[in-house]
Amino acid sequence: MTFFEHQSLARRNSRVMVALFLLSVVAIVLAVDLVVGVIYYAMDDAPAAPGLAGVPSEVFIAGAVVTVALVALVSLFNIVGLAGGGAKVARMLGGRKVAPDTRDALERRFLNIVEEMAIASGVRVPEAWVMDAERGINAFAAGWTVSGAVVAVTRGTLERLTRDELQGVIGHEFSHILNGDMGLNIRMIGVLAGIVAIGSIGLFLMRLAREADDLRFAAVVIALGLALFIIGYIGLFFARLIKAAVSRQREFLADASSVQFTRNPDGIAGALDQIRSTSGGALIHGRYAEEMSHLFFGQGIEVFLSGLFDTHPPLDERIRRVNPGFQPSTYRRSRAAAVQLPVVEKVEAAAPAGRRAADLGTAWGRSAAESAQLVGSLSPEKLGYAERLLKQIQPALRETLRDADGAAAAVIALLLAPKEDVQREQLQALSAAGLAPLAERVARTAVHTRDLGVAFHLAVVDLALSALKAASDLAKHQVVAGLEAVINADRRVSLHEFVVLTFVREQLWARPKPPRADKRIGELKAHAGTLLALLAHAGTRADAIGSRADALQTALRAGAQLMLIEVPTATEFAPATISAAFEALKLLAPMQKALLVKGLFAAVTADGTIRIVEAELMRLVGAVLDCPLPPLLEEVDPATLAA
């Protein structure tokens, strides 16, 4: 299945969850009405008829209305409370955000793996969180959007797993990020909170009855509380049933995706074996473990009727599927030495990679449909490319990117011109914009960025965003103002400068929860045409003077045909127009986004090649529309980009 098909499937799973939720509400209403009817009949001195027939219908209606309203309000309250996305979930589970500049060796290893996988998959580098109080082996990914994801692990995961095993676990979580599971998981937390709330109310009433002076009243309250507490188990039954129904197959898929991504079945199989063989396993002890059990890498809670209610498949079955020949005893002996190796991760840079014109590229042998399938894909080739690319970035620059001030300076320094006189004008423009301290930091940081090839720029921005997103709004506005000052200093905006500015601005203020996306491309054809025209103009080579017009029309027609829209005629691309197009196209339904991306790929590869600037534009589109694209020029080794 493609990324877009997974997104559509996640929507269907949401509808299944809602249907099961409504069924559970009906069961709870019937149970509450039964209790209310019995209590009313018992307290009525002169019932109109024997049994429940003697209870007025208004009593049942009132019980049903109150129950539905209570369940709905609790669910809505929890959904609204989770609008903060993955960070909110991580905090609820006792998580602590790992500082980008952490000196803890285990946390540094964790961050390095997350960064490698993010660059390789085209996902914005997720925030990394650690649940310090949890000693079991477990992890989760959470967030409303791909760009707003967080990845969290328990302290036990960091301390007990080797690097390969940890990489297998993180690969599993990246699969959840890419397969559209996260939004469904958060909705499930909020929705299911409503149907287990009745039991909590029952407990409250029983505690309240202890303080009552009237024994008859206390007895009634205790009876009502006990009944509601029992009814709460109906809600818990359905909550666990819903989670189990939605979660299990997705865990098998995420395991398989992890193996596909890392090409190391021993990694994830070894992590699962560690859960199986160590005390505590994957258990989570925090107060929200029950509500969030479906998020985790491993079975985080113990349940009765485990075969029916487990949110995760049995460990033996998961290991067998990812690595049929796995031998626990042999594997455990071989890993013992690896665990004893130093865990400090050092980044050793190769020779600096020099600047190269943005028209550097490669032949493109994929069709538009095959190109669109790259969205949300995981592959070991891309992971290897990301590892090589990150090694090419000097350690001093990597350190600079780990705090907000350094990250801001580095992002702006990427756009400094190679000519010293133009660079001086750009730094003066920064100072003139009231950003003199920032200009000084940019000048100092330029020594680390001036020899960095254009193909590295978006990776550097991705690394910088981890620190920049945590900065104050004032600092974020200064970054954008600084970029604009540097870009406009020479009174022209290159496509590369446009990409970096738009990329940073979009990600710094990304909405935690996306709007409902259900539009068809035909409803937004003007905006789709604007984006198609931009990509087509960027992809038409300027050195083909005689045939440029024909090449441009070929690209436009190729894209418009796949998008099922008219050939656009736009030739002016004001930033406001492009921003409006991006905002509108975020509302496309998943399979409609697939048409858009397919059409854009058809346009930029109409000449059979793809250049760095075209690849950058496509990755910008992917980032803005939450359709992550991995590095498109992976066959061009970063080391070859030196001038």
N, C-alpha and C positions, 0 to 999 in steps of 0.2 A: 504494500500500500504506500502511496505517496504521502507527503506531509499534508497536503490539502485533503486527501481522503481520510487521514487520521483525524483532522480537525472536524470534518463532517461527522465521522463516527462518534467523536466525543459529544457532539451536539445530540446525536440520537441517544447516546447513553444518558445524557441529561434528561431527555424526555422519558426514558424508561425509569429513571430515578424518581421523577415527578409522579409518574403513574403509580409506582409502588408506594410513594409517600402518601398519595391521596387514598390508596387502599388502606394504609395503616391508620390514617386519620378516621376513616369510616369505622374501622374496628375499635379504635379508642372511643369514638363517640358512642357506639353501641354499648361498650362496657361501662362508660360513665353514666349513660342513661339508665342502665340496669341498676347500678349502685344507687343513683339518685332516686329512682322509682321505689326500690326496696326501702330506703330510709324514709321516704315520704309516706309510704304505706304503713310502715311501722309506727310513725309518729301521728298518723291520722286516727283520731278517736272514733270516727264514724265514716269509714270508707264507703264510697258509693257502690263498689262491687268488690268481690274477692280478688286477691292477687293484683297484678300490675294493671288489670283492666280498671281498677278503681282509682288509678292515678290520672289526674287531668292531663290532657295532651300538652297543655301549656308548660307543664313541668319538664316533659321530655324535650320540647322545643327549646326551652330556656337552657337546659343542660347541654344540648347540642350546640347552640349558639355560643355559649360561654366557652365550651371546649374548643371549638373551631377557632374562635377569636384568640384564645390563649395560645394555641399551637401556632397560629399564624403570626401573632405578635412576637413570640419568642424566636421563631425562625427568622422573621424579618429583622429583629434586633441583632441577632447574631450575624446575619449576612451583612448588614450595614457595619457592624463592628469589625468585620473582616475586610472592609474596603481597603485597608492598608496593605493587603496582599501578603506575600510571603514573609516579610519582616514581622508583621503582626503575629502570624502563626508561629514563627520561630521564637518570638518573645514569650508567647503563651506557654511554649514548651520548655521555658527556662534557658533559651539560647542566648549566646553572646556573640555579637558580630566580631569577626576576626579583623583586626586592624591591618590595612594593607602593608604597614611597615613592621608587622610582628617579628619578634626575635625568637619566638618559640619554634624550635626546629620542626616539630611535628605539624604545627600550624602552617609553617612556611611550605612544607611538602604538600600539604592539602591545597594551599593557594596555588602553587605551581601547577598541580594537576588540573585544577579548575580552569586556570588561565589557558593551558594547553588545549583542553577540550573545547573551551569557548572559541578560541581562534580557529580551531579546526572545523567547527560546526557552523560558524557564523553567528553564534549566539553572543549577545553582549555578555561580558564577564559577570556572572552572577555574584551577588554578595555571598560570602562564606560565613557560616555560623557554626558555633560549637556548643553543644549541650554539656556543660562541664559536670553537672551532677549525675549524668547517666553513664554507667559503666558497662552496660550491654553494648553489643555491636549493632548499630542501626544508623539509618540516614534517611533523609527525605528531601524532596524538591517541592517548592510551593511558590505560588504567584498567580496573578490573573493573566499575565502576558509572558511571552517568551523573553522580551527585553527586561521585564521586571522580576525575573525569577530569583530565588535564593536557594542555595544548596546548604543543608545543615547535616552535621554528623555528630554522633555522641563522642565523648572523650574516650570511651572504650574503643571506638572504631579507630581513632588516631593511634592509640597506644598498642593495640593488639594486631593490627593488620600490617602486612608488608606494603611496599609501594605498589606492586602489581595488583595486590588484592584491593587496596584502596582505589586504584584506578578502575578496577572492575566495578566497584560499588558506584563510583562517580559516573562512570559510563552508563550504568543502569538508570541513575537519576537524570542524566541528560536525555535519555530516551523519553522519560516522562515529560520533560520540558518540551521536547519536539513533537510528541504525539498528542498534545492537547489535553493531557490528563490533569494538569494542575488546576485549571479553572473549575473543572468538574469536581475535583477533590475539595476545593474550598467551598463551593456551593453545597456539597454534601455535608460539610461540617455545620453550616448554618441551618440547612433544612432539617437535618436530623435532630438538632438541638430542641426543636419544637416538640417532637413526638416523645422525647424522653423527659420533657419538663413536668409532665403529670406526676411521675414518680417522685420528683423533687418536692413538689407541692405536698404530696402525701407525707413525706418525712417531716416537712415543716409543721403540718397540722398536728402530727403526733407529738412533736416537741412542745407545741403550743398548749396541747391538752394537759400536759403535766402541771401547768401553772394555774389551771382553772379551779375555782372554788366549788362550782356546781358540779356534783358528781355525774348527774344525768347528762348535763351538757358535755362534760369531759368524755363520757362514754361514747356519746354520739360523734364527737370530734375525732376521738381515737378510731372509731369504726370507719368513719369517712376517710381519715388519713390512711388507715391500713388498706382500705379498698383502693384508694388512689395509688398507694405505693405498689400494690399488686398490679393495678392497671399499668403502672409505669413499666412493668416488665413486658407488657404487650408492646409498648413503644420500643423498649430495648430489643425485644425479639425482632421487630421489623427493622430497626436501625441496623442491627448486625446482619440481618438477611440482605438488606439493600447493599450494604458495604461489600459483603461477600459476593453478591451477584455481579457487582460492577467491577470489583478489583482483581479477581484472581487471574483471569486471562491476560490482563494488562501486565501483570508481574512476569508471566512467561515471555511476553513480547519484549519487555524491558530487559530481561536477562539475555535474550537472544540478540537484542540490539547492542548490548554491552560487548558481547563476544565479537559481533560484526565490527564494532568500532575499534576495539583494542587488538583484535586478532590474537587474543590470549585467553582461551577458555579456562586455563588454570587460575587466572586472576579472580574471576567472579566465583568459580567453583570453590576455590580456596577460601574466599571470604564466607561463603555459605557453610563450608565445612568448619570454619572457626566458630560460627554461631552454633553449629551442631555439637561441637566438642568442648566448648568452654562453659563454665558456670555462669548463669545469668543469661546466656544466649543473646537474644535480641530484645529482651524485656525492657520496657520503658516504665518508669515509676512515677512520673509527674502526674498531676491531677487531671490533665487533659488527655491522658494516654488512650482512654476509651473512645472519646469523641474523634480523635485523630489517628486511630489505629490503621486506617486504610492508607495513610500517607506514607508509611514507613517501608524501608527496604526489606525488613524482616517482620515476622509476626510479633508485634510489640506488646500484646496482652495475652493472658491465658483465658480461654473461654470454654464453657461446657459445650458438648456436642460439637467438638472442634471440626469435624468433617463438614458440618453444615454451616458453621458461623465463621470459620477462619477467613480472614481477609487475604491470606497468602496461601499458595499451594504448599504441600509438604516439602521440607528441605531436601529429602532424598530424591523426590521427583524433579525438583528444580536443578539439582546437581546432575542428575542423569540426562536431562534434556540439553544442558549446555556443554557437558563433557561426558559422553557415555562411557569412556574408558578411565574415568577418574578413580585412582586408587588412594584412599585416604592415608593409609599407613606410609606408603612410599612418598606421597606428597608432603606429609608432616615432617618426615625426616629431612627432606630436601629444603624445606622452608626454615628449619631451625637455624641454619647458618645465616640465612638472609636477614632474620630478625635481629641477629647480633651485630649486623653491620651498622656503621654510623648513619644516623638519619638526617644529618645536616645536608641540606640541598644547596649545592653551589652552582651558580650560573656562569659558565665559562664561555666568553664570547669569542667568535672567530674574528678574522680580520674585518674591519669596518666595511660595510657595503656602501658604495658610492652612489651619487645621484645618477639618474638616467631619465631620459625624456619619457613623458607619459604615453608616448605612442608605442613603447615597447610592448610586445604582446606575443601571441602564439596562434598557430593555426587552430581552428575550432572544428572538430570532427563530429559534433553532436547536432542532432536535429533540435528544433525549438522544443518539442515535447520532451526529449531526453534531457535538455538543458533545464527545463522547469522541474524535472524530477530531482535535481540537485538540491532544491529547497528542503531544508530540514533533514538532509541526508547525513549519515555517519559512515566514515570509512577510515581504515587504518592509514591509507595513503595521505589523507588530509591531516591526520594526527601526526604522522611523521613530518609532513611539511611544516606544521605549526611548531613542532619541537625544533626544527632547524631554523625556522624564522626567528623564534624567540632567542635562540642561542646567538644569533647575529646581532641582537640588540645589546649594546655594551652594559655591563653590570651597573656602572655609574648611572646610566639613564634609567635602568629598571628601578634603582633605588629612588631616583628623583620622582618617578611616577607614583610612589607609594604615599605621598602626602599631598594635600589639596593645593598648596602653593606651588610645589614643584611640578605637579601634574598640569596646572594651568599654564605655567611657563613653558613646559615642554610642548604642549599642544599648539601654542601660538608660535613657538620657535620653529615648528615644522614648516610654517608658511613663510619664513624669512627667505628673501631672494638670495641666490648665491653671490650676486655682485655686491661688493661692499658699499658702494654709494647708494644703491637702492635699499640695502639693509639699514643703513643709517637713517634714511628717510622714514622707513617703517618704524624704527624705534622712536624717532622723534614724533611720529604720529601717535604712538602709544602715550608718550609723555604729554602731548598736547591734549589728549582725551582725558587727562586727569589720572593717568595710570602709571606715573613715574616709577613707583616701587616695583610694579609688575614689569615695566620695561627693563629695569636693572636685572631682574631675575631671568627674563627672556634672553638678555644678552649673555648672561653667564651660562645658561642652559644650551645656547646655540652651539657651543663647542661639541656637545654630544649628539646633536641632530643634523649638523650641516652636511655630514657625509652619509646620511641615511637615505637609502633609495626610496623613491615614491611608493613603491609596492609595500613598504613597511608602515606607511603613515597611518592607515586605518587600524592596524594592529596596535600601534602606539596609542592612538586615541582610545581604543577599547580598553587597554590597560589603565589609561589615565582616568577613564570614567568611574572606575571603582572608588577612587578618592574624591573626584569632583562631585559625584552624586551626594556624598555625605557633607559637602560644604554648605555654607549658608547661602541664602538666596542672593545676598549682595555679592558674594564671591562668584556665584554662577553668572550673574549679570556682568561682572567685570571680565570674565572669560570671554563671553560673547562679544562684549564691547571691544575687548582687545583684539579678537579675531577680525572684527569688522574694520578696526583702525588699520591693522596691518594689511588686510586685503585691499582696502580702498586707497592706500598710500600712493600706489602707482596709477590710480584712476582707471583700473580695469579689473575685472573679476574672471579668473580662469575657471574652467570646469572643475579642476582639482580643488581650488579654493572654495568654490560653491559647495562641493561635496563635503569637505571637512566642516565648513560652517553649519550647513544644514544638519549634518550628522550629529554634531555636538549639541546644537540647539534642540533638536528633537529628543535626544536622549536625556538631557539634563532636566527637562520638564515633562518627561513621559508620564501619562496618566496611569496610576496603579491599576485601575479597572477600566477595560476598554468599553467603548459604546457598543450597542447591539449591532452586529454586522450581518445584514440580510439583504443588502442591495444587489441588484443585477447590473452588469456592466453597461447594458443598454440605457439604464437610468442615469448613468454617470459618464456617458460617452464623450462629452466635451472635455471632462477632466482626464479621461483615459487618453483622448487624442492629444492633449497637451503634453502628457508624459511620454507618449509614443514619439511625438515630434522632437522633443528634447533629446531622447535617446538616439533617434535616427540622425539628427544633425550632428550629435557628438560622435557618432560612429562612422560618419562619411569622411574619408580622408581628404585633407586639404590639398595634398599634393597631386590629386587626380583631377586637375583643373578641367580638362576637356570633358570628363565623364562624371563630374561631381553631381550635376543635377540629375542625371540618369540613375546614378548609384543611390542618391537620396530618395528618389521616387520608388526605386526597387525596395529599399528598406521600409519605407512607409507603407507600401502596399502589402509587403509580407506580414508586417505586424497587424495592420488593420484587418486583413483577411482572417487571421486567427482570433482576433478580438471580436469579430463580427460588428465592426463599426466602419463609418466612412473614413476615407483617407484624410487625415488632418492637413490643414494648410498653415498652421501656426509657424511663425518664423521668429517671433519675439518672445523671450522667456524671462519676464520680470520675476524677481524672487517672490513677490506677493502672489502672482499667478500660480507659480509652481507649488508654493506652500498650500494654497487653496486646493489644488489638485490632490496633493498628498492627504490633506484632511478629509476630503470627500471620499477618496478611494480606500481609506481605512474602513469604510462602512460596507465594503464588498463582502458577500458571503464567501466561505472558503473556496468552493469550486469556481466561483467567479474570479477570485484572486488568481487562481491557477490559469485561467484564460488570459488575464492581464499579463502575468509574468511570462507566459508562453509567447504572447505577442511581442513583448519587449525583447525577449531573447531572439526572436525571429528578426527583429529590426537590427540589433547590434551585431548579429553574426551573419547578416545577409551577404557580406563579402567573404565569408568563410574564415574570418579571423576574429579575435577579440583582443583589444588593447587594454592596457592598465586602466586608462581613464574610463573605458566602457565597463570594465569589471568593477571599478569603484562605483560608478553610477548604479549598476545593477545591485551591488551590495547595499548601497544607500536605500534603494527602493525596498529591498528586503528588510532592512532594519526599520524603516518607517512603517511598513505595512505588517510588521511582525511575522515576516516570512524569511527566516534566517538562511542566508546563502553562505556556504563555505568558500574558502579561497578558490577563485576560478582558474587561476594560473598556477595550479599546484605542480605542473610539470616543469615550470621554470624555477629552478632552485634559487633560493635567496642569494646564495653566494655568487651566482652568475650575474647579479644585477649591479655589481660594481662597475663604474665607468672604466 
